[in-house]
Amino acid sequence: MREWLEEDGGLDAVGLNLSGADLSYGDFSLSLFIDAKLINTKLVQAELYRSDAQGADLSGADLTGSSLVRVNLDEAILRNVVLDAANLGKASLYDVDASGASCRGTRFMGADLLGVNFRSADLRGAVFEENSFEVTMDEDTKIEGMTGSVFGPAVVVEGAGPRELSGGELEEWIRSRGGTVRVIDVSK
């Protein structure tokens, strides 16, 4: 694998099964993980700048402190992934299942979060900055200390079923659970 990493352009792991591997502290900038299986893979403090992980299965992977700046995670499976203190600046997350994900202190600065399932996720201390935030959360989503600004709407699933919240309603829902996020109204 070292030889692959030393080549220009990053690692080509399209469709490969790297489940359970320990790739911590590796530099995977500009790598291709499209449709790869990375189940329970350790990528602690890894550098994944501008990598493409579209459709990858990262269920249970540990990406604590990793840099996922400008990474394409569209249609990826992030169930129970650990993204604590990771940097997802300008990352693309479209139609992503991040249920049960741990995103404590994660920086989502300018990331596109469109169709992301954050049910039962831990977003405590996560930081957002002008993010598209068309996500689904539920009563088990932890958001204490979540800060920043987002564009809604979001879907909230509670006892009475799902409901779409935007603007002040979404802001209040987040505030009532310990977060301080400004919801930017694009209609004005």
TORKOLZA-245188 format. One line per 4 residues: number of its first residue (from 1); their letters; for each residue x, y, z of N, C-alpha, C, O, CB. Coordinates in steps of 0.001 Angstrom, whole numbers. Glycine has a CB too. Layout:
TORKOLZA-245188
NUM = A = X Y Z X Y Z X Y Z X Y Z X Y Z ~ ... $
***
This chain:
TORKOLZA-245188
1 = MREW = 824 -1183 0 0 0 0 869 1247 0 499 2253 -606 -938 -2 1198 ~ 2034 1201 679 2927 2371 706 3299 2801 -710 3345 3995 -1006 4204 2060 1518 ~ 3566 1826 -1588 3921 2149 -2967 2779 2878 -3662 3014 3837 -4396 4286 877 -3741 ~ 1539 2432 -3438 388 3112 -4016 326 4544 -3538 79 5457 -4326 -905 2382 -3667 $
5 = LEED = 552 4747 -2236 433 6080 -1663 1524 7019 -2144 1323 8233 -2179 463 5999 -166 ~ 2672 6478 -2514 3770 7319 -2966 3572 7794 -4400 4253 8718 -4846 5079 6568 -2849 ~ 2644 7171 -5127 2357 7600 -6496 1567 8901 -6456 806 9150 -5522 1575 6505 -7274 ~ 1759 9729 -7486 997 10969 -7584 -471 10656 -7800 -818 9707 -8503 1531 11856 -8724 $
9 = GGLD = -1330 11460 -7189 -2753 11311 -7413 -3490 10498 -6382 -4708 10354 -6492 -2967 10716 -8708 ~ -2823 9962 -5391 -3509 9246 -4333 -3772 7785 -4654 -3349 7260 -5684 -4791 9921 -4033 ~ -4473 7162 -3753 -4772 5736 -3818 -6024 5487 -4663 -7018 6199 -4516 -4956 5159 -2402 ~ -5985 4497 -5534 -7162 4095 -6299 -7716 2833 -5647 -7246 1725 -5906 -6814 3854 -7822 $
13 = AVGL = -8733 3023 -4787 -9346 1902 -4076 -10804 1726 -4501 -11630 1268 -3711 -9258 2117 -2552 ~ -11117 2082 -5728 -12484 1985 -6233 -12974 548 -6105 -12379 -379 -6654 -12566 2461 -7706 ~ -14071 382 -5368 -14700 -919 -5222 -13961 -1920 -4352 -14421 -3052 -4202 -14882 -1500 -6537 ~ -12831 -1540 -3775 -12061 -2483 -2959 -12677 -2665 -1577 -13404 -1798 -1093 -10618 -2006 -2823 $
17 = NLSG = -12385 -3786 -955 -12825 -4055 404 -11627 -3864 1342 -10725 -4701 1395 -13424 -5500 530 ~ -11635 -2757 2075 -10585 -2445 3044 -11153 -2501 4458 -10612 -1882 5375 -9969 -1052 2761 ~ -12225 -3231 4629 -12897 -3321 5929 -11944 -3832 6997 -11202 -4791 6786 -14126 -4235 5839 ~ -11983 -3166 8153 -11183 -3586 9293 -9727 -3168 9249 -8995 -3405 10209 -11248 -5040 9414 $
21 = ADLS = -9284 -2551 8160 -7876 -2142 8045 -7591 -957 8964 -8494 -189 9297 -7529 -1777 6579 ~ -6348 -817 9365 -5927 347 10151 -5097 1243 9237 -3926 973 8969 -5106 -80 11434 ~ -5727 2308 8769 -5090 3259 7855 -4878 4599 8551 -4762 5634 7895 -5941 3446 6580 ~ -4828 4574 9862 -4681 5796 10655 -3415 6552 10269 -2386 5960 9942 -4658 5462 12152 $
25 = YGDF = -3522 7867 10317 -2430 8804 10059 -1930 8792 8623 -912 9417 8326 -1294 8503 10968 ~ -2617 8100 7729 -2198 8055 6333 -2618 9302 5581 -3584 9968 5953 -2767 6830 5653 ~ -1886 9613 4519 -2238 10721 3633 -2895 10121 2396 -2232 9532 1541 -974 11590 3251 ~ -4219 10284 2323 -5004 9755 1211 -5591 10885 382 -6667 10742 -197 -6122 8842 1726 $
29 = SLSL = -4880 12014 325 -5332 13146 -486 -5534 12687 -1922 -4742 11911 -2457 -4316 14319 -425 ~ -6601 13174 -2536 -6916 12901 -3942 -7125 11420 -4245 -6952 10995 -5387 -5818 13432 -4815 ~ -7490 10637 -3247 -7700 9203 -3440 -9122 8905 -3889 -10029 9719 -3714 -7392 8444 -2155 ~ -9299 7734 -4465 -10603 7286 -4939 -11054 6090 -4105 -10447 5020 -4141 -10551 6920 -6451 $
33 = FIDA = -12144 6301 -3347 -12749 5245 -2541 -14187 4988 -3003 -15018 4525 -2223 -12721 5622 -1038 ~ -14472 5285 -4255 -15824 5144 -4786 -16288 3697 -4627 -15609 2762 -5051 -15880 5578 -6277 ~ -17462 3531 -4004 -18073 2213 -3776 -17181 1241 -3000 -17401 31 -3054 -18436 1595 -5097 ~ -16192 1746 -2290 -15310 883 -1489 -16003 465 -204 -16898 1158 281 -13983 1602 -1167 $
37 = KLIN = -15593 -653 339 -16084 -1126 1639 -14999 -794 2663 -13889 -1325 2614 -16415 -2689 1619 ~ -15347 96 3587 -14435 543 4636 -15089 338 5994 -14936 1158 6899 -14044 2030 4436 ~ -15811 -754 6127 -16552 -1054 7346 -15566 -1297 8491 -14650 -2111 8377 -17478 -2287 7142 ~ -15774 -575 9594 -14922 -674 10790 -13443 -383 10518 -12572 -843 11256 -15052 -2054 11386 $
41 = TKLV = -13167 371 9473 -11797 751 9144 -11356 1902 10041 -12153 2788 10349 -11677 1145 7651 ~ -10093 1895 10461 -9549 2987 11277 -8825 3954 10355 -7873 3599 9660 -8585 2447 12393 ~ -9315 5200 10374 -8708 6280 9605 -8476 7477 10524 -8695 8622 10129 -9603 6674 8393 ~ -8035 7209 11745 -7812 8254 12740 -6733 9206 12236 -5669 8777 11790 -7409 7641 14110 $
45 = QAEL = -7022 10505 12313 -6090 11561 11911 -5615 11412 10455 -4523 11864 10109 -4887 11562 12843 ~ -6421 10788 9623 -6042 10615 8221 -6313 11899 7436 -7188 12686 7795 -6809 9428 7592 ~ -5562 12093 6379 -5729 13226 5469 -6417 12699 4217 -5855 11879 3491 -4346 13911 5123 ~ -7647 13177 3964 -8426 12710 2820 -8800 13863 1891 -9795 13775 1171 -9689 11994 3297 $
49 = YRSD = -8029 14928 1896 -8321 16130 1119 -8677 15795 -327 -7939 15102 -1027 -7131 17078 1153 ~ -9830 16310 -750 -10339 16165 -2122 -10451 14714 -2604 -10366 14455 -3805 -9448 16922 -3062 ~ -10635 13790 -1699 -10853 12393 -2095 -12304 12191 -2500 -13167 13008 -2176 -10475 11425 -944 ~ -12566 11116 -3199 -13918 10806 -3641 -14326 9465 -3028 -13779 8416 -3366 -14010 10766 -5206 $
53 = AQGA = -15307 9531 -2114 -15806 8326 -1448 -17294 8141 -1737 -18040 7636 -899 -15560 8402 77 ~ -17712 8551 -2921 -19118 8410 -3286 -19533 6949 -3229 -18883 6082 -3812 -19376 8985 -4688 ~ -20630 6685 -2516 -21169 5342 -2420 -20384 4396 -1529 -20714 3212 -1450 -21256 4768 -3760 ~ -19357 4887 -861 -18538 4031 10 -19306 3655 1273 -20137 4425 1754 -17218 4742 385 $
57 = DLSG = -19030 2485 1797 -19640 2040 3055 -18600 2185 4164 -17665 1392 4272 -20155 552 2952 ~ -18790 3225 4990 -17891 3516 6105 -18556 3186 7432 -18196 3766 8457 -17460 4987 6081 ~ -19507 2278 7439 -20208 1917 8671 -19211 1533 9759 -18348 681 9550 -21192 758 8415 ~ -19337 2171 10921 -18501 1843 12064 -17047 2280 11954 -16248 1975 12840 -18543 399 12282 $
61 = ADLT = -16684 2990 10881 -15292 3439 10714 -14959 4515 11742 -15846 5224 12219 -15056 3979 9278 ~ -13686 4630 12078 -13220 5643 13027 -12360 6656 12287 -11225 6370 11908 -12423 4995 14199 ~ -12925 7855 12087 -12224 8946 11409 -11958 10095 12376 -11953 11257 11971 -13038 9444 10201 ~ -11740 9782 13636 -11494 10801 14648 -10351 11712 14215 -9258 11246 13890 -11178 10152 16006 $
65 = GSSL = -10619 13020 14214 -9597 14011 13917 -9121 14046 12485 -8113 14689 12190 -8454 13784 14778 ~ -9814 13373 11588 -9390 13331 10185 -9780 14595 9438 -10694 15315 9840 -9991 12120 9489 ~ -9077 14853 8350 -9390 15969 7468 -10106 15426 6242 -9530 14697 5434 -8105 16753 7065 ~ -11379 15799 6122 -12187 15403 4977 -12607 16647 4198 -13731 16730 3702 -13429 14593 5431 $
69 = VRVN = -11705 17600 4096 -11973 18856 3401 -12188 18578 1924 -11367 17939 1265 -10814 19863 3604 ~ -13321 19075 1417 -13716 18943 11 -13863 17485 -452 -13710 17192 -1638 -12702 19643 -861 ~ -14155 16586 473 -14357 15181 130 -15786 14976 -372 -16724 15572 155 -14070 14268 1352 ~ -15945 14141 -1380 -17260 13773 -1889 -17711 12512 -1158 -17147 11434 -1348 -17233 13552 -3443 $
73 = LDEA = -18737 12664 -319 -19308 11533 412 -20745 11265 -40 -21513 10632 685 -19268 11798 1929 ~ -21110 11740 -1225 -22469 11552 -1726 -22829 10066 -1743 -22053 9223 -2195 -22615 12158 -3139 ~ -24020 9773 -1242 -24591 8424 -1202 -23749 7434 -393 -23888 6221 -556 -24758 7905 -2609 ~ -22883 7943 472 -22072 7068 1326 -22897 6570 2510 -23894 7184 2892 -20810 7810 1827 $
77 = ILRN = -22473 5469 3071 -23105 4930 4277 -22166 5244 5438 -21039 4751 5498 -23388 3366 4155 ~ -22653 6071 6355 -21860 6505 7507 -22522 6078 8809 -22392 6763 9823 -21668 8029 7487 ~ -23230 4954 8792 -23897 4481 10008 -22878 4198 11095 -21908 3470 10881 -24726 3220 9721 ~ -23107 4782 12263 -22262 4568 13444 -20793 4915 13216 -19925 4411 13928 -22365 3136 13884 $
81 = VVLD = -20507 5758 12248 -19142 6218 12003 -18736 7181 13120 -19594 7830 13718 -19023 6906 10602 ~ -17443 7277 13404 -16929 8234 14379 -16189 9325 13613 -15152 9081 12996 -15990 7539 15432 ~ -16747 10532 13666 -16155 11695 13009 -15805 12766 14036 -15744 13947 13697 -17114 12266 11948 ~ -15578 12375 15272 -15287 13330 16336 -14076 14181 15967 -13033 13660 15569 -15043 12599 17669 $
85 = AANL = -14231 15507 16105 -13166 16488 15848 -12639 16443 14417 -11538 16928 14154 -12021 16260 16806 ~ -13400 15873 13490 -12988 15830 12087 -13334 17160 11410 -14194 17906 11877 -13672 14641 11347 ~ -12650 17436 10311 -12898 18646 9535 -13538 18251 8213 -12892 17640 7362 -11582 19447 9302 ~ -14822 18605 8039 -15544 18317 6808 -15842 19610 6050 -16897 19738 5428 -16849 17560 7112 $
89 = GKAS = -14919 20561 6100 -15091 21824 5396 -15319 21608 3912 -14553 20905 3253 -13886 22714 5610 ~ -16380 22221 3386 -16728 22165 1962 -16951 20742 1442 -16910 20521 232 -15641 22821 1153 ~ -17185 19783 2328 -17464 18407 1895 -18869 18327 1320 -19722 19158 1632 -17303 17408 3075 ~ -19109 17334 486 -20423 17109 -101 -21018 15828 471 -20462 14742 309 -20335 17031 -1646 $
93 = LYDV = -22164 15976 1148 -22869 14829 1709 -24306 14889 1194 -25152 15560 1786 -22818 14828 3291 ~ -24578 14202 114 -25903 14142 -478 -26428 12726 -341 -25763 11764 -725 -25878 14586 -1962 ~ -27637 12606 213 -28295 11310 359 -27414 10330 1139 -27106 9236 667 -28639 10730 -1021 ~ -27013 10755 2354 -26104 9985 3202 -26831 9466 4434 -27579 10206 5073 -24898 10840 3619 $
97 = DASG = -26617 8206 4766 -27149 7637 6000 -26072 7749 7068 -25133 6953 7098 -27600 6148 5801 ~ -26213 8752 7954 -25281 8963 9062 -25986 8694 10389 -25665 9302 11410 -24708 10406 9033 ~ -26953 7773 10361 -27670 7453 11596 -26704 6848 12601 -25888 5991 12261 -28846 6483 11321 ~ -26807 7307 13843 -25943 6810 14907 -24511 7310 14836 -23671 6875 15622 -25937 5333 14882 $
101 = ASCR = -24212 8219 13908 -22846 8735 13768 -22463 9587 14966 -23309 10264 15550 -22707 9552 12479 ~ -21196 9554 15329 -20670 10411 16381 -19893 11542 15722 -18847 11322 15112 -19769 9608 17375 ~ -20417 12755 15854 -19818 13940 15237 -19549 14992 16308 -19870 16166 16126 -20742 14517 14125 ~ -18973 14580 17397 -18702 15493 18507 -17537 16406 18151 -16411 15960 17928 -18398 14709 19805 $
105 = GTRF = -17847 17703 18105 -16824 18688 17779 -16430 18709 16314 -15416 19308 15957 -15620 18438 18600 ~ -17204 18073 15469 -16918 18030 14037 -17162 19402 13424 -18119 20084 13789 -17784 16957 13332 ~ -16303 19810 12494 -16451 21088 11797 -17009 20807 10399 -16364 20168 9566 -15077 21860 11718 ~ -18238 21309 10169 -18916 21132 8883 -18934 22451 8105 -19916 22733 7419 -20360 20611 9097 $
109 = MGAD = -17904 23244 8190 -17875 24580 7623 -18117 24576 6114 -17286 24086 5349 -16551 25236 7928 ~ -19261 25125 5689 -19575 25234 4277 -19884 23914 3583 -19932 23864 2354 -18457 25881 3590 ~ -20093 22858 4338 -20405 21554 3740 -21859 21525 3255 -22722 22205 3811 -20154 20409 4762 ~ -22111 20741 2227 -23475 20547 1724 -24043 19295 2371 -23582 18185 2110 -23502 20432 157 $
113 = LLGV = -25049 19484 3217 -25711 18375 3909 -27131 18299 3357 -28036 18956 3871 -25708 18573 5488 ~ -27324 17509 2325 -28600 17426 1616 -29104 15984 1647 -28517 15094 1031 -28457 17929 149 ~ -30188 15775 2365 -30725 14420 2467 -29922 13552 3409 -29823 12342 3203 -30773 13778 1110 ~ -29340 14153 4450 -28524 13395 5412 -29397 12922 6568 -30126 13715 7165 -27342 14259 5944 $
117 = NFRS = -29323 11641 6880 -30053 11070 8002 -29165 11131 9243 -28208 10368 9371 -30494 9603 7698 ~ -29494 12055 10161 -28780 12202 11423 -29594 11640 12592 -29411 12079 13728 -28449 13675 11672 ~ -30482 10686 12343 -31245 10101 13450 -30298 9371 14394 -29428 8613 13965 -32341 9132 12920 ~ -30485 9614 15685 -29669 9029 16757 -28194 9403 16654 -27350 8747 17264 -29804 7524 16742 $
121 = ADLR = -27874 10442 15893 -26481 10889 15777 -26122 11781 16959 -26999 12333 17623 -26253 11645 14443 ~ -24840 11913 17209 -24323 12767 18271 -23623 13952 17622 -22503 13826 17127 -23352 11982 19217 ~ -24290 15107 17626 -23757 16330 17026 -23335 17331 18096 -23238 18528 17828 -24794 16963 16097 ~ -23085 16840 19309 -22709 17753 20395 -21392 18463 20067 -20381 17835 19749 -22583 16982 21734 $
125 = GAVF = -21445 19785 20156 -20263 20601 19907 -19899 20750 18441 -18872 21353 18132 -19113 20027 20628 ~ -20707 20222 17525 -20423 20368 16094 -20568 21831 15688 -21380 22565 16252 -21367 19472 15247 ~ -19770 22246 14701 -19769 23631 14245 -20161 23668 12771 -19611 22944 11941 -18377 24292 14468 ~ -21127 24535 12473 -21620 24704 11110 -21404 26158 10693 -21463 27057 11533 -23130 24305 11000 $
129 = EENS = -21159 26394 9423 -21058 27756 8919 -21681 27814 7541 -21109 27347 6556 -19588 28236 8881 ~ -22878 28405 7495 -23613 28568 6243 -23704 27260 5460 -23394 27198 4270 -22953 29638 5386 ~ -24138 26226 6164 -24299 24917 5545 -25700 24740 4996 -26672 25185 5606 -23989 23815 6543 ~ -25810 24088 3838 -27089 23537 3437 -27380 22476 4480 -26513 21658 4787 -27075 22953 1947 $
133 = FEVT = -28592 22475 5033 -28877 21618 6182 -30227 20942 6010 -31096 21052 6874 -28849 22430 7490 ~ -30403 20243 4897 -31633 19504 4649 -31417 18095 5183 -31135 17160 4435 -32014 19494 3116 ~ -31558 17973 6500 -31246 16742 7209 -32487 16221 7930 -33492 16920 8052 -30096 16968 8206 ~ -32395 14992 8399 -33426 14410 9242 -32807 14129 10602 -31765 13481 10703 -34024 13109 8606 $
137 = MDED = -33470 14630 11656 -33040 14391 13030 -34229 13834 13798 -35369 13919 13340 -32490 15701 13700 ~ -33962 13268 14962 -35052 12775 15791 -34788 13116 17251 -33809 13789 17574 -35230 11254 15614 ~ -35673 12645 18132 -35528 12965 19559 -34266 12364 20165 -33863 12763 21257 -36741 12474 20329 ~ -33635 11414 19482 -32396 10814 19973 -31142 11486 19410 -30027 11117 19779 -32374 9345 19633 $
141 = TKIE = -31313 12465 18523 -30169 13210 18000 -29704 14170 19085 -30488 14978 19584 -30534 13980 16677 ~ -28436 14084 19448 -27878 14936 20503 -27255 16172 19859 -26388 16059 18992 -26818 14159 21357 ~ -27709 17369 20295 -27229 18600 19660 -26757 19655 20655 -26589 20816 20282 -28315 19182 18806 ~ -26541 19278 21905 -26067 20245 22885 -24734 20830 22428 -23829 20105 22017 -25925 19590 24279 $
145 = GMTG = -24633 22155 22507 -23395 22824 22140 -23162 22956 20649 -22119 23467 20240 -22265 22108 22735 ~ -24100 22509 19820 -24003 22676 18375 -24115 24170 18072 -25007 24836 18599 -25116 21852 17624 ~ -23227 24710 17233 -23220 26149 16959 -23078 26434 15472 -22755 25548 14680 -22091 26830 17725 ~ -23327 27693 15108 -23083 28150 13749 -24309 28659 13045 -25216 29222 13658 -22497 27064 12958 $
149 = SVFG = -24323 28448 11726 -25440 28916 10899 -25692 27904 9787 -24760 27315 9240 -25149 30331 10303 ~ -26970 27715 9466 -27368 26742 8451 -28520 27292 7620 -29218 28217 8036 -27768 25403 9104 ~ -28706 26711 6443 -29878 26938 5618 -30748 25704 5787 -30259 24586 5624 -29503 27201 4100 ~ -32021 25876 6107 -32916 24738 6277 -33597 24413 4966 -33122 24823 3907 -33956 25017 7364 $
153 = PAVV = -34684 23696 5014 -35361 23163 6195 -34798 21808 6596 -34064 21166 5845 -36858 23047 5940 ~ -35163 21400 7795 -34788 20076 8296 -36064 19331 8657 -37094 19946 8932 -33824 20178 9533 ~ -35991 18017 8654 -37121 17193 9076 -36804 16663 10466 -35721 16135 10717 -37397 16018 8062 ~ -37772 16816 11363 -37626 16333 12728 -38649 15221 12929 -39841 15410 12684 -37818 17490 13778 $
157 = VEGA = -38173 14058 13378 -39052 12919 13622 -39212 12768 15127 -38251 12483 15841 -38485 11606 12975 ~ -40439 12962 15600 -40746 12816 17020 -41986 11942 17153 -42478 11403 16162 -40963 14208 17702 ~ -42486 11802 18364 -43628 10939 18645 -44801 11086 17690 -45412 10087 17312 -44098 11196 20010 ~ -45130 12314 17291 -46268 12553 16403 -45929 12295 14936 -46790 12423 14066 -46760 13977 16567 $
161 = GPRE = -44680 11932 14663 -44268 11683 13291 -43354 12776 12773 -42983 13682 13519 -45478 11557 12397 ~ -42985 12698 11496 -42058 13682 10935 -42738 15018 10653 -43912 15081 10289 -41440 13142 9656 ~ -41952 16092 10836 -42443 17425 10465 -41255 18243 9984 -40141 18119 10493 -43168 18135 11671 ~ -41520 19073 9000 -40468 19911 8441 -40417 21229 9200 -41441 21874 9423 -40699 20156 6930 $
165 = LSGG = -39203 21619 9595 -38999 22873 10303 -37999 23734 9541 -37016 23229 8998 -38512 22616 11747 ~ -38258 25025 9506 -37315 25951 8887 -37327 27250 9679 -38135 27416 10593 -37668 26205 7387 ~ -36451 28155 9338 -36405 29465 9965 -36404 29420 11481 -35676 28645 12100 -37553 30274 9504 ~ -37240 30271 12066 -37325 30387 13519 -37756 29109 14213 -37316 28832 15329 -38269 31475 13876 $
169 = ELEE = -38617 28323 13564 -39060 27055 14176 -37895 26079 14352 -37761 25437 15394 -40160 26402 13316 ~ -37060 25978 13326 -35899 25091 13411 -34903 25627 14436 -34338 24860 15216 -35223 24942 12028 ~ -34688 26944 14436 -33802 27570 15414 -34259 27265 16839 -33453 26914 17700 -33744 29088 15189 ~ -35561 27402 17073 -36110 27159 18409 -35979 25685 18801 -35653 25379 19948 -37585 27590 18467 $
173 = WIRS = -36228 24775 17865 -36104 23352 18162 -34675 23028 18578 -34457 22292 19540 -36516 22501 16945 ~ -33706 23577 17857 -32291 23350 18185 -31966 23975 19535 -31309 23347 20366 -31366 23935 17084 ~ -32421 25211 19762 -32156 25909 21026 -32752 25159 22213 -32137 25094 23277 -32719 27334 20976 ~ -33940 24594 22039 -34600 23880 23137 -33834 22615 23541 -34084 22038 24599 -36030 23513 22739 $
177 = RGGT = -32904 22196 22687 -32106 21002 22973 -30639 21335 23254 -29783 20451 23274 -32194 20029 21809 ~ -30364 22630 23470 -29032 23036 23893 -28091 23505 22805 -26905 23708 23064 -28411 21936 24581 ~ -28592 23682 21590 -27755 24178 20499 -27983 25660 20269 -29003 26209 20685 -28033 23401 19215 ~ -27040 26305 19610 -27155 27721 19272 -26823 27870 17796 -25689 28188 17437 -26212 28611 20162 $
181 = VRVI = -27798 27642 16954 -27590 27701 15517 -28562 28704 14913 -29762 28669 15185 -27765 26305 14872 ~ -28024 29596 14091 -28856 30566 13382 -29291 29917 12070 -28468 29398 11316 -28083 31924 13128 ~ -30602 29956 11813 -31119 29409 10561 -31330 30580 9602 -32135 31474 9864 -32458 28601 10788 ~ -30609 30561 8509 -30627 31643 7541 -31830 31469 6625 -32030 30407 6035 -29311 31683 6726 $
185 = DVSK = -32618 32515 6515 -33811 32491 5668 -33423 32974 4279 -33101 34149 4105 -34957 33374 6270 ~ -33448 32091 3288 -33049 32433 1929 -34176 33076 1136 -33947 33553 24 -32565 31202 1212 ~ -35387 33100 1683 -36527 33665 969 -36535 35184 1011 -37301 35816 282 -37816 33133 1547 ~ -35702 35779 1847 -35699 37246 1971 -34668 37873 1074 -34530 39096 1052 -35441 37663 3406 $
***
